[in-house]
Amino acid sequence: MKITKRHILFLAVVIMVSSFLATFELPYYIYKPGRADALDSMIEIEGSYESEGDMHLVTVSGGQATPIQYLWAKLLPHHDVIPLEHVRPEGMTEDEYMHAQLKMMESSQQSSVVVAYEAANANITIDYDGVFVVSVIEDMPAYKKLEVGDKIVKVDDINVNKAEDLTNYIEKKNVGDYIQLEIIREEDVLTKELPLESFSNQEDKIGIGAQLMTDRSVEVDPDVKFSSGDIGGPSAGLMFALKIYDQLTENDLTKGHQIAGTGELDYEGNVLRIGGIDKKVVAADREGCDIFFAPNENGAPQSNYDIAKEVAEEIDTSMEIVPVDTFAEALQYLQDLNENK
C-alpha cells in the first residue's frame, strides 16, 4: 500500500489523541484498591522474634486522572473519582502534599512505636520539642502566614511541646480572639499574630486552620527501623504497632494467620477512622488475608467497620472483619486466636 500524506497526517492525529487521552491530567483524583504488603520487610528490630504468619499494611492507590483513567474509574467498582481540590487544597503543590503525607506516615510510625513498646514493657524514652505545621487550610487565618514545615514553639509566650498544648489552649478562646505564635522557619525565629475563626464545616470548632504534628524524640531499646518507601498517610498505625509488639514478644501473635487491617493510632492507643476502607478490604482479600481489623468508632453509624462488613459481603470474602476501638482490643483478639492449622 502506498503511504500518502493523508495516511501520515491521520497517523499523527491518532498519536496525538492517544497521547492526550493517556497523559493529559484532569482536575480529578482517582482512588482505587492498592496493595496488602507484608510488614516483615518494612520493620526491623534487632534480635526480634519471628512469626509463622504475616501482618499486612494495606494501601489505597491514588493519582491524578487522565481521560482514559477517568473513564475506567467510572466503570470499575471501588474506584472513586474526586475533584482535585478535595484532595489537595488549592495553593498546595504536589510536593507539599506528598511532604504532608510522608510527615503523617512518620507520625504514624512514631505513635506505633510508643504504643507497642509501652505495651510490651520494652525500654522507651520520650522527649517533646515543639510542633510542626503539616498543612494549612485556604482562607483560614494560618493561610499565607504559616508554611508547611514551620515549627511552633510558643503561643502567647507559653511553651508548646505537643500539638495538644496548642489545641487545648485555643479551645478556651473565642472566635475573634488573637493568639501570638513564635515559630522557627528554617533558621529564622518569627512571630505571627493570628485571629481565631470557626471552621466552615464545623462551626462549633475554632482554630487557625493548620494541621499540626508533635515533634517527639523517641529512643527505644532495642532499636526499630522502618522502610516504608513512598507510602504516606497515618492509617498504618495499628498494623505497625501490632507487628512491632509481635517482634518484641516471644509468643507468636499471628499463629500462622495472614492478618491485615487499618486505622490511625494515637499515642494513647486509640484506633481512629481512616479513608478508603472499602478499597483496603478489597486489597486485603486479593492478597488472601484471613483477618482484617477495622476502626469501630465506638459503634457510630456507618463506621469504618460497618462499611468494611458491607464490602466483605459484597465481594463474598471469607476474611473475618474485626471491629476495634483500641490497640489493646486488637492485641487481645490475636492473643485469644486459635492457631491456623
Kinemage of the C-alpha trace (Angstrom):
@kinemage 1
@onewidth
@group {chain A} dominant
@subgroup {mainchain}
@vectorlist {calphas} color= white
{ca met a 1} P 0.000 0.000 0.000
{ca lys a 2} L 1.273 3.409 -0.945
{ca ile a 3} L 1.697 5.719 2.035
{ca thr a 4} L 0.337 9.162 1.312
{ca lys a 5} L 0.465 12.438 3.181
{ca arg a 6} L -3.117 11.758 4.264
{ca his a 7} L -2.023 8.495 5.907
{ca ile a 8} L 0.842 10.259 7.679
{ca leu a 9} L -1.480 13.045 8.846
{ca phe a 10} L -4.055 10.526 10.085
{ca leu a 11} L -1.354 8.594 11.980
{ca ala a 12} L -0.054 11.807 13.536
{ca val a 13} L -3.564 12.739 14.700
{ca val a 14} L -4.086 9.250 16.174
{ca ile a 15} L -0.783 9.501 18.058
{ca met a 16} L -1.603 12.962 19.411
{ca val a 17} L -5.117 11.948 20.508
{ca ser a 18} L -3.823 8.762 22.135
{ca ser a 19} L -1.100 10.705 23.916
{ca phe a 20} L -3.665 13.234 25.140
{ca leu a 21} L -6.022 10.541 26.438
{ca ala a 22} L -3.192 8.714 28.200
{ca thr a 23} L -1.190 11.604 29.660
{ca phe a 24} L -3.270 14.793 29.978
{ca glu a 25} L -4.013 15.405 33.660
{ca leu a 26} L -7.605 16.267 34.511
{ca pro a 27} L -8.578 18.182 37.678
{ca tyr a 28} L -9.693 14.923 39.273
{ca tyr a 29} L -8.086 12.366 41.556
{ca ile a 30} L -8.726 8.613 41.423
{ca tyr a 31} L -8.667 6.353 44.466
{ca lys a 32} L -8.668 2.565 43.964
{ca pro a 33} L -7.621 -0.593 45.835
{ca gly a 34} L -3.880 -0.733 46.407
{ca arg a 35} L -1.745 -3.479 47.937
{ca ala a 36} L -1.591 -5.531 51.114
{ca asp a 37} L 2.150 -5.728 51.765
{ca ala a 38} L 3.665 -7.957 54.450
{ca leu a 39} L 5.401 -5.877 57.111
{ca asp a 40} L 8.407 -8.185 57.555
{ca ser a 41} L 10.381 -6.155 55.018
{ca met a 42} L 9.271 -2.778 56.417
{ca ile a 43} L 10.038 -3.116 60.132
{ca glu a 44} L 13.367 -4.311 61.505
{ca ile a 45} L 14.117 -4.791 65.207
{ca glu a 46} L 17.444 -6.225 66.304
{ca gly a 47} L 17.058 -9.626 67.902
{ca ser a 48} L 13.326 -9.754 67.150
{ca tyr a 49} L 11.184 -12.878 67.349
{ca glu a 50} L 9.879 -14.451 64.134
{ca ser a 51} L 6.286 -15.430 63.355
{ca glu a 52} L 4.703 -18.118 61.167
{ca gly a 53} L 2.102 -15.756 59.688
{ca asp a 54} L 2.317 -12.169 58.474
{ca met a 55} L 0.963 -8.745 59.389
{ca his a 56} L -0.033 -6.671 56.352
{ca leu a 57} L -0.075 -2.938 55.674
{ca val a 58} L -2.987 -2.176 53.321
{ca thr a 59} L -2.865 0.788 50.947
{ca val a 60} L -5.118 2.780 48.678
{ca ser a 61} L -3.688 3.629 45.272
{ca gly a 62} L -4.253 7.177 44.070
{ca gly a 63} L -3.249 9.591 41.373
{ca gln a 64} L -4.393 12.461 39.209
{ca ala a 65} L -6.702 11.228 36.458
{ca thr a 66} L -6.027 11.141 32.737
{ca pro a 67} L -9.052 10.920 30.390
{ca ile a 68} L -8.655 7.143 29.933
{ca gln a 69} L -8.218 6.547 33.666
{ca tyr a 70} L -11.230 8.758 34.371
{ca leu a 71} L -13.454 6.669 32.096
{ca trp a 72} L -12.203 3.361 33.515
{ca ala a 73} L -12.708 4.582 37.091
{ca lys a 74} L -16.322 5.455 36.324
{ca leu a 75} L -16.932 1.864 35.187
{ca leu a 76} L -14.979 -0.149 37.772
{ca pro a 77} L -16.175 -0.956 41.317
{ca his a 78} L -14.406 0.574 44.324
{ca his a 79} L -12.858 3.317 42.198
{ca asp a 80} L -13.642 6.871 43.334
{ca val a 81} L -13.245 9.970 41.179
{ca ile a 82} L -12.860 13.076 43.326
{ca pro a 83} L -12.299 16.732 42.382
{ca leu a 84} L -8.628 17.513 42.861
{ca glu a 85} L -9.308 20.429 45.232
{ca his a 86} L -10.982 17.989 47.652
{ca val a 87} L -7.749 16.010 47.843
{ca arg a 88} L -5.100 18.686 47.615
{ca pro a 89} L -6.130 22.137 48.881
{ca glu a 90} L -5.836 24.911 46.313
{ca gly a 91} L -2.447 26.561 46.597
{ca met a 92} L -0.754 23.372 47.827
{ca thr a 93} L 1.727 21.896 45.362
{ca glu a 94} L 2.093 18.171 44.720
{ca asp a 95} L 5.441 18.244 46.539
{ca glu a 96} L 3.864 19.928 49.581
{ca tyr a 97} L 1.028 17.393 49.538
{ca met a 98} L 3.446 14.450 49.457
{ca his a 99} L 5.558 16.081 52.157
{ca ala a 100} L 2.452 16.305 54.361
{ca gln a 101} L 1.554 12.665 53.636
{ca leu a 102} L 5.056 11.440 54.493
{ca lys a 103} L 5.084 13.533 57.671
{ca met a 104} L 1.836 11.842 58.704
{ca met a 105} L 3.457 8.472 57.976
{ca glu a 106} L 6.384 9.420 60.212
{ca ser a 107} L 3.981 10.407 62.970
{ca ser a 108} L 2.101 7.123 62.486
{ca gln a 109} L 5.320 5.158 62.829
{ca gln a 110} L 6.271 7.039 65.958
{ca ser a 111} L 2.902 6.576 67.662
{ca ser a 112} L 3.003 2.863 66.828
{ca val a 113} L 6.461 2.573 68.400
{ca val a 114} L 5.311 4.319 71.584
{ca val a 115} L 2.151 2.217 71.922
{ca ala a 116} L 3.850 -1.104 71.117
{ca tyr a 117} L 6.952 -0.610 73.275
{ca glu a 118} L 4.887 0.533 76.240
{ca ala a 119} L 2.509 -2.430 75.839
{ca ala a 120} L 5.464 -4.826 75.634
{ca asn a 121} L 7.180 -3.184 78.655
{ca ala a 122} L 10.236 -2.528 76.476
{ca asn a 123} L 12.716 0.307 77.071
{ca ile a 124} L 11.463 3.672 75.750
{ca thr a 125} L 12.236 7.341 76.438
{ca ile a 126} L 10.179 10.241 75.009
{ca asp a 127} L 11.207 13.917 74.789
{ca tyr a 128} L 8.991 16.695 73.373
{ca asp a 129} L 10.315 19.610 71.330
{ca gly a 130} L 7.606 21.707 69.692
{ca val a 131} L 5.021 21.254 66.964
{ca phe a 132} L 5.324 21.157 63.154
{ca val a 133} L 2.816 22.585 60.659
{ca val a 134} L 1.812 19.760 58.291
{ca ser a 135} L -0.700 21.693 56.162
{ca val a 136} L -2.779 24.886 56.169
{ca ile a 137} L -6.378 25.498 55.071
{ca glu a 138} L -7.066 28.160 52.466
{ca asp a 139} L -8.982 31.236 53.710
{ca met a 140} L -8.277 30.376 57.350
{ca pro a 141} L -6.005 32.614 59.478
{ca ala a 142} L -2.924 30.396 59.047
{ca tyr a 143} L -3.120 30.621 55.248
{ca lys a 144} L -0.131 32.557 53.832
{ca lys a 145} L 1.129 33.255 57.375
{ca leu a 146} L 2.266 29.765 58.335
{ca glu a 147} L 4.056 27.390 55.992
{ca val a 148} L 4.396 23.621 55.838
{ca gly a 149} L 7.427 22.744 57.967
{ca asp a 150} L 7.139 25.713 60.350
{ca lys a 151} L 7.891 24.698 63.919
{ca ile a 152} L 5.655 26.283 66.574
{ca val a 153} L 7.464 26.611 69.898
{ca lys a 154} L 5.337 29.150 71.814
{ca val a 155} L 1.791 30.538 71.967
{ca asp a 156} L 1.377 33.841 73.865
{ca asp a 157} L 4.792 33.227 75.488
{ca ile a 158} L 3.714 29.782 76.717
{ca asn a 159} L 5.896 26.874 75.600
{ca val a 160} L 4.300 24.490 73.110
{ca asn a 161} L 5.699 20.980 73.464
{ca lys a 162} L 2.843 18.952 71.985
{ca ala a 163} L 0.085 19.663 69.481
{ca glu a 164} L -2.392 19.178 72.314
{ca asp a 165} L -0.797 22.104 74.180
{ca leu a 166} L -1.828 24.462 71.382
{ca thr a 167} L -5.235 22.956 70.606
{ca asn a 168} L -6.229 22.832 74.291
{ca tyr a 169} L -5.152 26.463 74.695
{ca ile a 170} L -7.199 27.544 71.660
{ca glu a 171} L -10.293 25.665 72.905
{ca lys a 172} L -10.507 28.093 75.822
{ca lys a 173} L -10.610 31.086 73.476
{ca asn a 174} L -13.406 32.655 71.424
{ca val a 175} L -13.895 33.490 67.763
{ca gly a 176} L -12.159 36.806 67.065
{ca asp a 177} L -9.544 36.419 69.790
{ca tyr a 178} L -5.918 36.733 68.690
{ca ile a 179} L -3.019 34.472 69.588
{ca gln a 180} L 0.676 35.130 69.073
{ca leu a 181} L 2.813 32.271 67.824
{ca glu a 182} L 6.584 32.023 67.955
{ca ile a 183} L 7.804 29.836 65.118
{ca ile a 184} L 11.067 28.607 63.672
{ca arg a 185} L 11.228 28.658 59.868
{ca glu a 186} L 14.453 27.142 58.607
{ca glu a 187} L 16.929 29.072 60.805
{ca asp a 188} L 14.794 32.181 61.486
{ca val a 189} L 12.706 32.799 64.617
{ca leu a 190} L 9.483 34.589 63.631
{ca thr a 191} L 6.424 35.933 65.458
{ca lys a 192} L 2.966 35.601 63.895
{ca glu a 193} L -0.253 37.090 65.292
{ca leu a 194} L -3.364 35.241 64.135
{ca pro a 195} L -7.103 35.598 64.829
{ca leu a 196} L -9.224 32.582 65.707
{ca glu a 197} L -12.079 31.607 63.398
{ca ser a 198} L -14.671 28.858 63.272
{ca phe a 199} L -14.293 26.116 60.652
{ca ser a 200} L -16.779 26.242 57.780
{ca asn a 201} L -17.637 22.547 58.166
{ca gln a 202} L -17.533 22.583 61.996
{ca glu a 203} L -18.922 25.884 63.253
{ca asp a 204} L -18.633 24.768 66.881
{ca lys a 205} L -14.865 24.324 66.453
{ca ile a 206} L -12.435 27.232 66.310
{ca gly a 207} L -8.804 27.435 65.290
{ca ile a 208} L -6.250 28.909 62.913
{ca gly a 209} L -6.645 26.328 60.142
{ca ala a 210} L -3.369 24.435 60.453
{ca gln a 211} L -2.819 20.704 60.752
{ca leu a 212} L -0.167 20.051 63.369
{ca met a 213} L 2.233 17.255 64.256
{ca thr a 214} L 4.087 16.973 67.558
{ca asp a 215} L 7.869 16.866 67.303
{ca arg a 216} L 8.766 13.958 69.580
{ca ser a 217} L 12.156 12.439 70.125
{ca val a 218} L 11.661 8.763 70.899
{ca glu a 219} L 14.518 6.485 71.928
{ca val a 220} L 13.947 2.749 72.260
{ca asp a 221} L 15.988 -0.321 73.062
{ca pro a 222} L 16.172 -2.477 71.005
{ca asp a 223} L 16.166 -0.033 68.095
{ca val a 224} L 13.464 -0.183 65.402
{ca lys a 225} L 13.903 0.770 61.740
{ca phe a 226} L 11.168 1.437 59.173
{ca ser a 227} L 11.437 1.013 55.392
{ca ser a 228} L 8.035 2.117 54.091
{ca gly a 229} L 9.332 3.926 50.988
{ca asp a 230} L 6.947 6.469 49.489
{ca ile a 231} L 3.834 5.220 51.320
{ca gly a 232} L 2.202 8.184 53.048
{ca gly a 233} L -0.647 8.942 55.420
{ca pro a 234} L -1.455 7.945 59.007
{ca ser a 235} L -3.583 4.819 58.541
{ca ala a 236} L -0.912 2.132 59.068
{ca gly a 237} L -0.505 2.927 62.772
{ca leu a 238} L -2.465 -0.013 64.161
{ca met a 239} L -0.749 -2.625 61.992
{ca phe a 240} L 2.696 -1.150 62.648
{ca ala a 241} L 2.074 -1.378 66.397
{ca leu a 242} L 0.846 -4.982 66.222
{ca lys a 243} L 3.861 -6.003 64.135
{ca ile a 244} L 6.303 -4.269 66.481
{ca tyr a 245} L 4.700 -5.871 69.532
{ca asp a 246} L 4.846 -9.267 67.803
{ca gln a 247} L 8.566 -8.836 67.143
{ca leu a 248} L 9.272 -7.687 70.705
{ca thr a 249} L 7.482 -10.557 72.437
{ca glu a 250} L 8.178 -14.290 72.334
{ca asn a 251} L 4.644 -15.575 71.725
{ca asp a 252} L 3.643 -15.584 68.051
{ca leu a 253} L 0.647 -13.239 67.679
{ca thr a 254} L -0.087 -14.362 64.120
{ca lys a 255} L -0.328 -18.084 64.923
{ca gly a 256} L 0.148 -18.743 61.220
{ca his a 257} L -2.597 -16.386 60.032
{ca gln a 258} L -2.382 -13.641 57.402
{ca ile a 259} L -3.537 -10.539 59.268
{ca ala a 260} L -4.394 -7.179 57.714
{ca gly a 261} L -6.119 -4.069 58.953
{ca thr a 262} L -6.087 -0.323 59.086
{ca gly a 263} L -6.579 2.557 61.463
{ca glu a 264} L -4.763 5.660 62.591
{ca leu a 265} L -3.311 5.131 66.049
{ca asp a 266} L -2.930 7.939 68.581
{ca tyr a 267} L -0.381 7.911 71.384
{ca glu a 268} L -2.971 6.607 73.861
{ca gly a 269} L -3.612 3.554 71.688
{ca asn a 270} L -6.986 4.625 70.274
{ca val a 271} L -7.783 3.404 66.739
{ca leu a 272} L -9.205 6.242 64.629
{ca arg a 273} L -11.238 6.408 61.417
{ca ile a 274} L -9.436 6.398 58.073
{ca gly a 275} L -10.420 6.891 54.446
{ca gly a 276} L -10.761 4.280 51.712
{ca ile a 277} L -11.756 1.374 53.946
{ca asp a 278} L -13.699 -0.281 51.096
{ca lys a 279} L -10.636 -0.332 48.866
{ca lys a 280} L -8.457 -1.726 51.643
{ca val a 281} L -10.829 -4.626 52.254
{ca val a 282} L -10.635 -5.471 48.536
{ca ala a 283} L -6.823 -5.251 48.561
{ca ala a 284} L -6.531 -7.481 51.650
{ca asp a 285} L -8.904 -10.058 50.159
{ca arg a 286} L -6.885 -10.155 46.926
{ca glu a 287} L -3.775 -10.918 48.997
{ca gly a 288} L -5.569 -13.832 50.693
{ca cys a 289} L -5.650 -12.373 54.208
{ca asp a 290} L -7.636 -14.215 56.904
{ca ile a 291} L -8.357 -11.339 59.304
{ca phe a 292} L -8.995 -7.628 58.797
{ca phe a 293} L -9.089 -5.092 61.652
{ca ala a 294} L -11.363 -2.076 61.041
{ca pro a 295} L -11.906 1.024 63.211
{ca asn a 296} L -15.213 0.616 65.053
{ca glu a 297} L -15.535 4.311 66.003
{ca asn a 298} L -17.278 3.304 69.232
{ca gly a 299} L -20.210 1.911 67.269
{ca ala a 300} L -21.018 5.105 65.328
{ca pro a 301} L -23.379 4.669 62.344
{ca gln a 302} L -21.568 3.965 59.064
{ca ser a 303} L -18.303 3.436 60.889
{ca asn a 304} L -15.271 2.067 59.083
{ca tyr a 305} L -16.273 -1.338 60.466
{ca asp a 306} L -19.814 -1.068 59.065
{ca ile a 307} L -18.502 -0.188 55.605
{ca ala a 308} L -15.876 -2.944 55.750
{ca lys a 309} L -18.562 -5.521 56.608
{ca glu a 310} L -20.741 -4.363 53.696
{ca val a 311} L -17.851 -4.651 51.229
{ca ala a 312} L -16.813 -8.043 52.613
{ca glu a 313} L -20.333 -9.343 51.962
{ca glu a 314} L -20.392 -7.719 48.508
{ca ile a 315} L -17.165 -9.416 47.373
{ca asp a 316} L -18.078 -12.650 49.202
{ca thr a 317} L -14.805 -12.928 51.100
{ca ser a 318} L -14.142 -15.463 53.853
{ca met a 319} L -11.887 -12.902 55.566
{ca glu a 320} L -13.011 -12.132 59.117
{ca ile a 321} L -13.765 -8.437 59.658
{ca val a 322} L -12.955 -7.491 63.259
{ca pro a 323} L -14.101 -4.192 64.860
{ca val a 324} L -11.589 -2.466 67.146
{ca asp a 325} L -11.554 0.808 69.059
{ca thr a 326} L -8.126 0.404 70.657
{ca phe a 327} L -4.789 -1.304 70.114
{ca ala a 328} L -5.478 -3.305 73.290
{ca glu a 329} L -8.640 -4.789 71.744
{ca ala a 330} L -6.791 -5.887 68.601
{ca leu a 331} L -3.989 -7.334 70.722
{ca gln a 332} L -6.431 -9.274 72.913
{ca tyr a 333} L -8.197 -10.667 69.839
{ca leu a 334} L -4.906 -12.035 68.489
{ca gln a 335} L -3.835 -13.404 71.865
{ca asp a 336} L -7.136 -15.335 72.063
{ca leu a 337} L -6.882 -16.513 68.443
{ca asn a 338} L -6.597 -20.209 67.676
{ca glu a 339} L -3.664 -21.446 65.660
{ca asn a 340} L -4.151 -21.728 61.917
{ca lys a 341} L -3.958 -25.422 61.134
